[in-house]
Amino acid sequence: MHRASASLLLACIFILFAAQVQAQQIPAETVQGMLAAQIRTQGFTCEKALGAKKNTKESRPDRDVWVLKCSNATYKITRVPDMAAKVEPLP
């Protein structure tokens, strides 16, 4: 009986900690993923976000400029707080 109780206790502990380990393995959202989601909501197509690079020369403290490379197109995205992004397709 004592051995069965110990096994049950170990099984419960394993189940509790296994859930925490799985929760920690969820990948964090990337900048390219957030930018792709934003331009999709504005009607642009980004099939798969491949990379995003901040344009530091054009960015300002109140305005971020990014170049987003998607599998089907490349976009220049200007983000200003509390406004829709300005999206320009690049050749």
N, CA, C and O atoms as a MOPAC input file, in Angstrom:
PM7 MOZYME 1SCF
protein

 N      0.81800 1    -1.18700 1     0.00000 1
 C      0.00000 1     0.00000 1     0.00000 1
 C      0.86800 1     1.26000 1     0.00000 1
 O      0.57100 1     2.23000 1    -0.69700 1
 N      1.94700 1     1.23200 1     0.79300 1
 C      2.82900 1     2.38400 1     0.87700 1
 C      3.50300 1     2.64500 1    -0.47300 1
 O      3.67000 1     3.79600 1    -0.87800 1
 N      3.88500 1     1.57900 1    -1.15700 1
 C      4.54800 1     1.69800 1    -2.45100 1
 C      3.58500 1     2.28000 1    -3.49500 1
 O      4.00500 1     3.07300 1    -4.33800 1
 N      2.31600 1     1.90200 1    -3.45300 1
 C      1.31900 1     2.42200 1    -4.39000 1
 C      1.08900 1     3.91500 1    -4.15400 1
 O      0.92200 1     4.67100 1    -5.11100 1
 N      1.07900 1     4.34100 1    -2.90900 1
 C      0.89300 1     5.76300 1    -2.58800 1
 C      2.07100 1     6.58900 1    -3.09400 1
 O      1.88800 1     7.68600 1    -3.62100 1
 N      3.26600 1     6.05900 1    -2.93300 1
 C      4.45300 1     6.76400 1    -3.40600 1
 C      4.43800 1     6.87800 1    -4.92700 1
 O      4.79500 1     7.92100 1    -5.47600 1
 N      4.02800 1     5.81800 1    -5.60400 1
 C      3.94500 1     5.85000 1    -7.06400 1
 C      2.90300 1     6.85500 1    -7.53300 1
 O      3.12700 1     7.57800 1    -8.50400 1
 N      1.77800 1     6.90300 1    -6.85500 1
 C      0.72000 1     7.85100 1    -7.19900 1
 C      1.19500 1     9.28600 1    -6.98600 1
 O      0.90900 1    10.16500 1    -7.80000 1
 N      1.91400 1     9.52100 1    -5.90200 1
 C      2.44600 1    10.85000 1    -5.62300 1
 C      3.44300 1    11.27000 1    -6.70600 1
 O      3.39700 1    12.40400 1    -7.18200 1
 N      4.33200 1    10.37300 1    -7.09100 1
 C      5.29700 1    10.67600 1    -8.14500 1
 C      4.60400 1    10.95300 1    -9.47500 1
 O      5.01400 1    11.84900 1   -10.21300 1
 N      3.56700 1    10.20100 1    -9.78200 1
 C      2.82400 1    10.41700 1   -11.02500 1
 C      2.16000 1    11.79100 1   -11.03000 1
 O      2.16500 1    12.47400 1   -12.05400 1
 N      1.59500 1    12.19900 1    -9.90700 1
 C      0.95900 1    13.51900 1    -9.80600 1
 C      1.98700 1    14.63300 1    -9.97700 1
 O      1.73100 1    15.61300 1   -10.67700 1
 N      3.13200 1    14.48800 1    -9.34800 1
 C      4.19000 1    15.49200 1    -9.47400 1
 C      4.66400 1    15.58100 1   -10.91700 1
 O      4.87200 1    16.68000 1   -11.43100 1
 N      4.83600 1    14.44900 1   -11.57300 1
 C      5.26600 1    14.43100 1   -12.97000 1
 C      4.26500 1    15.16100 1   -13.85600 1
 O      4.65600 1    15.95200 1   -14.71400 1
 N      2.98900 1    14.90200 1   -13.65500 1
 C      1.94800 1    15.54200 1   -14.47200 1
 C      1.95300 1    17.05800 1   -14.26200 1
 O      1.82000 1    17.81400 1   -15.22400 1
 N      2.10400 1    17.50100 1   -13.03000 1
 C      2.11100 1    18.93800 1   -12.74900 1
 C      3.30100 1    19.63500 1   -13.39500 1
 O      3.14500 1    20.70000 1   -13.99200 1
 N      4.48300 1    19.04600 1   -13.28200 1
 C      5.67100 1    19.68300 1   -13.83500 1
 C      5.76600 1    19.52600 1   -15.34800 1
 O      6.35300 1    20.38500 1   -16.00500 1
 N      5.22000 1    18.47800 1   -15.91400 1
 C      5.23400 1    18.29600 1   -17.36700 1
 C      4.43400 1    19.40100 1   -18.04500 1
 O      4.82400 1    19.86700 1   -19.11500 1
 N      3.33400 1    19.82700 1   -17.45500 1
 C      2.52300 1    20.90600 1   -18.02000 1
 C      3.30600 1    22.21700 1   -18.02200 1
 O      3.20200 1    22.99200 1   -18.97300 1
 N      4.08500 1    22.47500 1   -16.97800 1
 C      4.88200 1    23.69900 1   -16.92100 1
 C      5.98000 1    23.68700 1   -17.96900 1
 O      6.24400 1    24.72000 1   -18.58400 1
 N      6.61600 1    22.56900 1   -18.18900 1
 C      7.68000 1    22.47200 1   -19.18200 1
 C      7.11600 1    22.71500 1   -20.57100 1
 O      7.73600 1    23.42300 1   -21.36400 1
 N      5.96300 1    22.15000 1   -20.88800 1
 C      5.35700 1    22.36700 1   -22.19500 1
 C      4.96900 1    23.82400 1   -22.37900 1
 O      5.11700 1    24.35500 1   -23.47900 1
 N      4.48500 1    24.47900 1   -21.35400 1
 C      4.08400 1    25.87800 1   -21.45500 1
 C      5.28600 1    26.77100 1   -21.73500 1
 O      5.14500 1    27.78400 1   -22.42000 1
 N      6.44400 1    26.42800 1   -21.23300 1
 C      7.63500 1    27.23500 1   -21.43000 1
 C      8.22800 1    27.06100 1   -22.82100 1
 O      9.05900 1    27.87500 1   -23.22400 1
 N      7.84200 1    26.05200 1   -23.56000 1
 C      8.42400 1    25.78800 1   -24.86300 1
 C      7.69300 1    26.48300 1   -26.00300 1
 O      8.05800 1    26.29600 1   -27.16400 1
 N      6.67100 1    27.28000 1   -25.70500 1
 C      5.96100 1    28.01600 1   -26.74100 1
 C      6.87800 1    29.13000 1   -27.23300 1
 O      7.34700 1    29.93700 1   -26.43000 1
 N      7.14300 1    29.18800 1   -28.54300 1
 C      8.06400 1    30.20500 1   -29.04600 1
 C      7.47100 1    31.60900 1   -28.92900 1
 O      6.27000 1    31.80900 1   -29.11000 1
 N      8.32400 1    32.55900 1   -28.62700 1
 C      7.88400 1    33.94700 1   -28.53400 1
 C      7.61100 1    34.48800 1   -29.93500 1
 O      8.23200 1    34.06300 1   -30.91000 1
 N      6.67500 1    35.42900 1   -30.01800 1
 C      6.35600 1    36.01800 1   -31.31500 1
 C      7.52800 1    36.88500 1   -31.76500 1
 O      8.11000 1    37.61600 1   -30.96400 1
 N      7.86700 1    36.80000 1   -33.03800 1
 C      8.99000 1    37.54500 1   -33.58000 1
 C      8.52000 1    38.87600 1   -34.14600 1
 O      7.32900 1    39.07300 1   -34.38500 1
 N      9.46200 1    39.78700 1   -34.35800 1
 C      9.14400 1    41.07800 1   -34.96100 1
 C      8.56900 1    40.86500 1   -36.35100 1
 O      7.58000 1    41.49900 1   -36.72200 1
 N      9.18200 1    39.97800 1   -37.11800 1
 C      8.68400 1    39.73500 1   -38.47900 1
 C      7.26900 1    39.18300 1   -38.45700 1
 O      6.46500 1    39.51700 1   -39.32800 1
 N      6.95200 1    38.35400 1   -37.48800 1
 C      5.60200 1    37.82000 1   -37.36600 1
 C      4.58900 1    38.89800 1   -37.01300 1
 O      3.47800 1    38.91000 1   -37.54400 1
 N      4.97400 1    39.81400 1   -36.10600 1
 C      4.07600 1    40.90800 1   -35.72700 1
 C      3.84900 1    41.86200 1   -36.89600 1
 O      2.72400 1    42.29900 1   -37.13900 1
 N      4.93400 1    42.18600 1   -37.62600 1
 C      4.79100 1    43.08300 1   -38.77500 1
 C      3.93300 1    42.44700 1   -39.86100 1
 O      3.09000 1    43.11500 1   -40.46000 1
 N      4.14400 1    41.16600 1   -40.11400 1
 C      3.34500 1    40.46300 1   -41.12600 1
 C      1.87400 1    40.46100 1   -40.74000 1
 O      1.01300 1    40.67800 1   -41.59300 1
 N      1.57500 1    40.22100 1   -39.48000 1
 C      0.18200 1    40.23100 1   -39.02300 1
 C     -0.43000 1    41.61700 1   -39.18600 1
 O     -1.59300 1    41.74500 1   -39.56900 1
 N      0.34700 1    42.64800 1   -38.89800 1
 C     -0.17200 1    44.01200 1   -39.01000 1
 C     -0.49900 1    44.36800 1   -40.45800 1
 O     -1.56300 1    44.92700 1   -40.72500 1
 N      0.39200 1    44.05900 1   -41.39400 1
 C      0.09500 1    44.43900 1   -42.78000 1
 C     -1.02500 1    43.57700 1   -43.36500 1
 O     -1.75800 1    44.03000 1   -44.24300 1
 N     -1.16000 1    42.34700 1   -42.88800 1
 C     -2.28000 1    41.51300 1   -43.34600 1
 C     -3.61200 1    42.13300 1   -42.94200 1
 O     -4.56800 1    42.11400 1   -43.71700 1
 N     -3.67900 1    42.68400 1   -41.73100 1
 C     -4.93300 1    43.31900 1   -41.29100 1
 C     -5.24500 1    44.56400 1   -42.10500 1
 O     -6.38800 1    45.02100 1   -42.13300 1
 N     -4.23600 1    45.11200 1   -42.76400 1
 C     -4.42900 1    46.29100 1   -43.60000 1
 C     -4.62800 1    45.91900 1   -45.06900 1
 O     -4.66500 1    46.80100 1   -45.92700 1
 N     -4.75600 1    44.63300 1   -45.36800 1
 C     -5.08900 1    44.20000 1   -46.71900 1
 C     -3.92900 1    43.79300 1   -47.60600 1
 O     -4.13900 1    43.50500 1   -48.78400 1
 N     -2.72100 1    43.76000 1   -47.08600 1
 C     -1.56300 1    43.34500 1   -47.87300 1
 C     -1.32500 1    41.85000 1   -47.69000 1
 O     -1.72000 1    41.26900 1   -46.68000 1
 N     -0.68100 1    41.23800 1   -48.66800 1
 C     -0.42400 1    39.80600 1   -48.62500 1
 C      1.01900 1    39.54300 1   -48.20500 1
 O      1.96000 1    40.05700 1   -48.81000 1
 N      1.17400 1    38.74600 1   -47.17800 1
 C      2.48900 1    38.26000 1   -46.75900 1
 C      2.29800 1    36.78500 1   -46.44600 1
 O      1.87200 1    36.41500 1   -45.35100 1
 N      2.62300 1    35.94300 1   -47.43500 1
 C      2.37900 1    34.50700 1   -47.27600 1
 C      3.21200 1    33.91400 1   -46.14600 1
 O      2.69700 1    33.18400 1   -45.29900 1
 N      4.50300 1    34.23400 1   -46.14000 1
 C      5.38900 1    33.73600 1   -45.08100 1
 C      6.44500 1    34.80100 1   -44.82000 1
 O      7.18600 1    35.18400 1   -45.72600 1
 N      6.51200 1    35.27300 1   -43.59400 1
 C      7.50200 1    36.28700 1   -43.23100 1
 C      8.87500 1    35.62600 1   -43.13000 1
 O      9.06900 1    34.68900 1   -42.35600 1
 N      9.82300 1    36.12900 1   -43.92200 1
 C     11.16300 1    35.54600 1   -43.94800 1
 C     12.16400 1    36.33100 1   -43.10200 1
 O     13.15100 1    35.77000 1   -42.62600 1
 N     11.91400 1    37.61600 1   -42.91700 1
 C     12.83300 1    38.41700 1   -42.12000 1
 C     12.38900 1    39.86300 1   -42.05600 1
 O     11.64300 1    40.33500 1   -42.91400 1
 N     12.85200 1    40.56200 1   -41.03400 1
 C     12.54700 1    41.98200 1   -40.86600 1
 C     13.80200 1    42.68900 1   -40.38100 1
 O     14.51800 1    42.19100 1   -39.51200 1
 N     14.05700 1    43.86000 1   -40.95800 1
 C     15.22600 1    44.63200 1   -40.56700 1
 C     14.80200 1    46.07600 1   -40.34500 1
 O     14.12000 1    46.66900 1   -41.18000 1
 N     15.20700 1    46.63000 1   -39.22100 1
 C     14.86600 1    48.01500 1   -38.91000 1
 C     15.76500 1    48.95000 1   -39.70200 1
 O     16.98200 1    48.77100 1   -39.73500 1
 N     15.16200 1    49.95000 1   -40.34200 1
 C     15.90200 1    50.96500 1   -41.08100 1
 C     16.22400 1    52.08700 1   -40.09300 1
 O     15.39600 1    52.96600 1   -39.85200 1
 N     17.41800 1    52.05300 1   -39.53200 1
 C     17.78700 1    53.01000 1   -38.48700 1
 C     17.99200 1    54.41700 1   -39.03400 1
 O     17.84900 1    55.38700 1   -38.29100 1
 N     18.32400 1    54.55100 1   -40.31800 1
 C     18.52900 1    55.87900 1   -40.90500 1
 C     17.21800 1    56.64500 1   -41.02800 1
 O     17.19300 1    57.86100 1   -40.83900 1
 N     16.13400 1    55.94900 1   -41.34200 1
 C     14.84100 1    56.61200 1   -41.51600 1
 C     13.99100 1    56.60800 1   -40.24500 1
 O     13.02600 1    57.36500 1   -40.14900 1
 N     14.33300 1    55.77700 1   -39.28600 1
 C     13.55500 1    55.70200 1   -38.04400 1
 C     13.83000 1    56.91600 1   -37.16500 1
 O     14.92100 1    57.48600 1   -37.18900 1
 N     12.82800 1    57.29400 1   -36.39500 1
 C     12.91500 1    58.39200 1   -35.43600 1
 C     12.37300 1    57.87600 1   -34.10100 1
 O     11.79800 1    56.78900 1   -34.05700 1
 N     12.54500 1    58.63500 1   -33.01100 1
 C     12.02300 1    58.15600 1   -31.72300 1
 C     10.52400 1    57.86400 1   -31.73200 1
 O     10.06500 1    56.96900 1   -31.02200 1
 N      9.76000 1    58.60600 1   -32.52500 1
 C      8.31100 1    58.40600 1   -32.57000 1
 C      7.84500 1    57.68400 1   -33.83400 1
 O      6.64400 1    57.60700 1   -34.09300 1
 N      8.78200 1    57.15800 1   -34.61800 1
 C      8.43700 1    56.51300 1   -35.88900 1
 C      9.48000 1    55.43800 1   -36.21400 1
 O     10.66300 1    55.73700 1   -36.37100 1
 N      9.02800 1    54.19500 1   -36.31100 1
 C      9.91400 1    53.08700 1   -36.68300 1
 C      9.69900 1    52.74400 1   -38.14700 1
 O      8.56300 1    52.66600 1   -38.61700 1
 N     10.78800 1    52.54000 1   -38.85800 1
 C     10.71500 1    52.13200 1   -40.25900 1
 C     11.37400 1    50.76200 1   -40.37300 1
 O     12.51000 1    50.56500 1   -39.94100 1
 N     10.63800 1    49.81600 1   -40.96500 1
 C     11.10300 1    48.44100 1   -41.10700 1
 C     11.02800 1    48.01300 1   -42.56300 1
 O     10.19900 1    48.51600 1   -43.32100 1
 N     11.88800 1    47.08900 1   -42.95300 1
 C     11.78000 1    46.41200 1   -44.24500 1
 C     11.45200 1    44.95700 1   -43.92200 1
 O     12.22800 1    44.24900 1   -43.28000 1
 N     10.27400 1    44.53300 1   -44.39000 1
 C      9.79200 1    43.17600 1   -44.14100 1
 C      9.89700 1    42.37600 1   -45.42500 1
 O      9.33800 1    42.76000 1   -46.45200 1
 N     10.61300 1    41.26500 1   -45.36700 1
 C     10.74200 1    40.38000 1   -46.52700 1
 C      9.81800 1    39.19000 1   -46.33200 1
 O      9.95500 1    38.42300 1   -45.37900 1
 N      8.87400 1    39.05400 1   -47.25800 1
 C      7.94400 1    37.92600 1   -47.25900 1
 C      8.29700 1    37.02100 1   -48.43200 1
 O      9.07200 1    37.40600 1   -49.30700 1
 N      7.73300 1    35.83100 1   -48.44900 1
 C      8.02400 1    34.89500 1   -49.53700 1
 C      7.49200 1    35.39400 1   -50.87400 1
 O      7.99000 1    34.98200 1   -51.92100 1
 N      6.50100 1    36.26300 1   -50.86300 1
 C      5.89800 1    36.73600 1   -52.10800 1
 C      6.18300 1    38.20600 1   -52.41200 1
 O      5.93500 1    38.64000 1   -53.53700 1
 N      6.69000 1    38.98700 1   -51.46400 1
 C      6.93500 1    40.41700 1   -51.67800 1
 C      7.81700 1    40.97500 1   -50.56600 1
 O      8.05300 1    40.32400 1   -49.54800 1
 N      8.29900 1    42.20700 1   -50.79000 1
 C      9.06100 1    42.93200 1   -49.78000 1
 C      8.36400 1    44.26500 1   -49.54900 1
 O      7.93200 1    44.92000 1   -50.49800 1
 N      8.25400 1    44.66500 1   -48.28100 1
 C      7.51700 1    45.87200 1   -47.93100 1
 C      8.35700 1    46.78300 1   -47.04900 1
 O      9.14900 1    46.32300 1   -46.22800 1
 N      8.16800 1    48.08400 1   -47.23600 1
 C      8.71200 1    49.08800 1   -46.32000 1
 C      7.54000 1    49.51000 1   -45.44200 1
 O      6.50700 1    49.95300 1   -45.94600 1
 N      7.70100 1    49.37200 1   -44.13400 1
 C      6.61700 1    49.62800 1   -43.19000 1
 C      7.04700 1    50.73800 1   -42.24000 1
 O      8.07500 1    50.64100 1   -41.57000 1
 N      6.24100 1    51.79300 1   -42.19500 1
 C      6.47500 1    52.89200 1   -41.26300 1
 C      5.40600 1    52.81400 1   -40.18500 1
 O      4.21200 1    52.88800 1   -40.47500 1
 N      5.84100 1    52.66600 1   -38.94500 1
 C      4.90600 1    52.52600 1   -37.81800 1
 C      4.99800 1    53.74900 1   -36.91600 1
 O      6.07700 1    54.14500 1   -36.47700 1
 N      3.82900 1    54.33800 1   -36.65300 1
 C      3.69200 1    55.46500 1   -35.74100 1
 C      2.69200 1    55.03000 1   -34.67200 1
 O      1.67500 1    54.42200 1   -35.00600 1
 N      2.95200 1    55.32500 1   -33.39500 1
 C      2.01900 1    54.89100 1   -32.34600 1
 C      0.58700 1    55.37200 1   -32.59200 1
 O      0.36600 1    56.50000 1   -33.03300 1
 N     -0.37000 1    54.50500 1   -32.30100 1
 C     -1.80500 1    54.79600 1   -32.38300 1
 C     -2.29400 1    55.13700 1   -33.78700 1
 O     -3.31900 1    55.80200 1   -33.93700 1
 N     -1.57900 1    54.69300 1   -34.81200 1
 C     -2.00400 1    54.92600 1   -36.19600 1
 C     -1.76800 1    53.65500 1   -37.00600 1
 O     -0.98200 1    52.79000 1   -36.61900 1
 N     -2.46300 1    53.56200 1   -38.13400 1
 C     -2.21600 1    52.44100 1   -39.04000 1
 C     -0.82000 1    52.60100 1   -39.63000 1
 O     -0.32500 1    53.71700 1   -39.78800 1
 N     -0.20000 1    51.49100 1   -39.94700 1
 C      1.13100 1    51.53100 1   -40.54100 1
 C      1.04600 1    52.00100 1   -41.98900 1
 O      0.07700 1    51.71400 1   -42.69200 1
 N      2.06400 1    52.72000 1   -42.41900 1
 C      2.18400 1    53.08800 1   -43.83200 1
 C      2.97800 1    51.96200 1   -44.48300 1
 O      4.12200 1    51.70600 1   -44.10800 1
 N      2.37400 1    51.29500 1   -45.45600 1
 C      2.98900 1    50.12600 1   -46.08500 1
 C      3.25500 1    50.43400 1   -47.55000 1
 O      2.35100 1    50.82800 1   -48.28800 1
 N      4.51000 1    50.25000 1   -47.96300 1
 C      4.89800 1    50.48400 1   -49.35400 1
 C      5.53900 1    49.21200 1   -49.90200 1
 O      6.55400 1    48.76000 1   -49.37300 1
 N      4.95700 1    48.62100 1   -50.96400 1
 C      5.61900 1    47.47900 1   -51.60200 1
 C      6.92500 1    47.93800 1   -52.25800 1
 O      6.96200 1    48.98000 1   -52.91100 1
 N      7.97600 1    47.16900 1   -52.08500 1
 C      9.26900 1    47.47100 1   -52.70300 1
 C      9.48200 1    46.54600 1   -53.89900 1
 O      8.99500 1    45.41500 1   -53.91300 1
 N     10.21400 1    47.03600 1   -54.90200 1
 C     10.46800 1    46.17900 1   -56.08900 1
 C     11.39000 1    45.02100 1   -55.77700 1
 O     11.69600 1    44.22000 1   -56.66000 1

